[in-house]
Amino acid sequence: MKRLLYLLFLSAAVWIVDAAVIYSMFLAFSFDLPIVAAFVVMVILIAGIAIPTAPGFIGNWHYACILGLGLFGIAKPEAFSFALVYHFLSMLVVIILGVSFLPFNKFSISDLTGQMNKEIK
């Protein structure tokens, strides 16, 4: 039960931070939208990228953002610009964190190759 509550707390924290980032981007793009719009865009985006897509969610991410922002009266060109910037920043954070934590992992290319060969057999 303790782990479940901890999991729910961490999930809520991630969702709140993500919605805060989206809302901050609303302000940067001069979109006069309520905080609820950030949560709506986030939920639509999550549903949109759950659909099988190209690597990096290219296409689905942008369409979902355009769809979510369209519900609040944001025109498609502005919504697309928002989607491009938001997607770029999101991927940049993942890459920076991945590269930053890479030295702390105990694996090598030969270990990865060996695991890949095991899975193929």
Summary of the structure (lengths in Angstrom):
residues: 121
radius of gyration: 18.1
end to end distance: 39.5
largest distance: 55.9
contacts: 292
relative contact order: 0.08
helix: 81%
strand: 0%
